[in-house]
Amino acid sequence: MSIASHPYPEVKIERCTGCGRCVAACPERLFTFKVVGYRKHATLTAPERCTQCGKCIVECPFNALS
């Protein structure tokens, strides 16, 4: 994650399975789920509050956060 280009994690929707590990890992509780059709994926609700700790990126087993 490059702080200069993106100061907060981005969810790659095509890779996200909606497992919830990023939701559980985020100490600020900034993630929630968004349902599109029959599929859910994580979404960052308040990117301006992100502390850039990187815990969500580390916990994602599907490399869906960058």
C-alpha positions as CSV (number, residue, x, y, z in Angstrom):
1,M,0.0,0.0,0.0
2,S,1.5,3.3,-1.1
3,I,0.4,6.1,1.3
4,A,1.1,8.7,-1.4
5,S,-1.3,7.3,-3.9
6,H,-3.9,5.8,-1.6
7,P,-3.9,6.7,2.1
8,Y,-6.4,3.9,2.9
9,P,-7.0,0.3,1.8
10,E,-9.0,-0.4,-1.4
11,V,-11.2,-3.4,-1.7
12,K,-10.8,-5.4,-5.0
13,I,-14.4,-6.4,-5.4
14,E,-13.7,-9.2,-7.8
15,R,-11.4,-10.9,-5.3
16,C,-13.4,-10.3,-2.1
17,T,-15.4,-13.3,-0.9
18,G,-17.1,-11.5,2.0
19,C,-15.4,-13.7,4.6
20,G,-15.3,-10.9,7.1
21,R,-11.7,-11.2,8.3
22,C,-11.0,-7.5,7.4
23,V,-14.1,-6.5,9.3
24,A,-12.9,-8.3,12.4
25,A,-9.3,-7.1,12.0
26,C,-10.0,-3.4,11.8
27,P,-9.5,-1.8,15.2
28,E,-11.5,1.3,14.0
29,R,-14.4,-0.8,12.7
30,L,-14.4,0.9,9.4
31,F,-15.5,-2.1,7.2
32,T,-19.0,-3.3,6.5
33,F,-20.6,-5.5,3.9
34,K,-22.3,-4.5,0.7
35,V,-24.6,-6.9,-1.1
36,V,-24.7,-6.8,-4.9
37,G,-27.1,-9.3,-6.4
38,Y,-26.4,-12.6,-4.7
39,R,-22.9,-11.7,-3.6
40,K,-21.5,-9.7,-0.7
41,H,-18.2,-7.9,-0.4
42,A,-16.4,-5.7,2.1
43,T,-16.5,-2.0,1.8
44,L,-14.7,0.8,3.7
45,T,-17.3,3.0,5.2
46,A,-15.1,5.9,6.5
47,P,-11.8,6.0,4.8
48,E,-10.9,9.3,6.3
49,R,-10.8,7.6,9.7
50,C,-8.3,4.9,8.6
51,T,-5.2,4.9,10.7
52,Q,-3.2,2.9,8.1
53,C,-2.4,0.1,10.5
54,G,-2.6,-2.5,7.7
55,K,-4.3,-5.2,9.8
56,C,-7.1,-5.6,7.3
57,I,-4.5,-6.2,4.5
58,V,-2.6,-8.8,6.5
59,E,-5.7,-10.7,7.5
60,C,-7.2,-11.0,4.0
61,P,-6.4,-14.5,2.7
62,F,-7.7,-13.6,-0.8
63,N,-5.4,-10.6,-1.4
64,A,-8.6,-8.5,-1.9
65,L,-7.2,-5.4,-0.2
66,S,-4.4,-3.2,-1.4
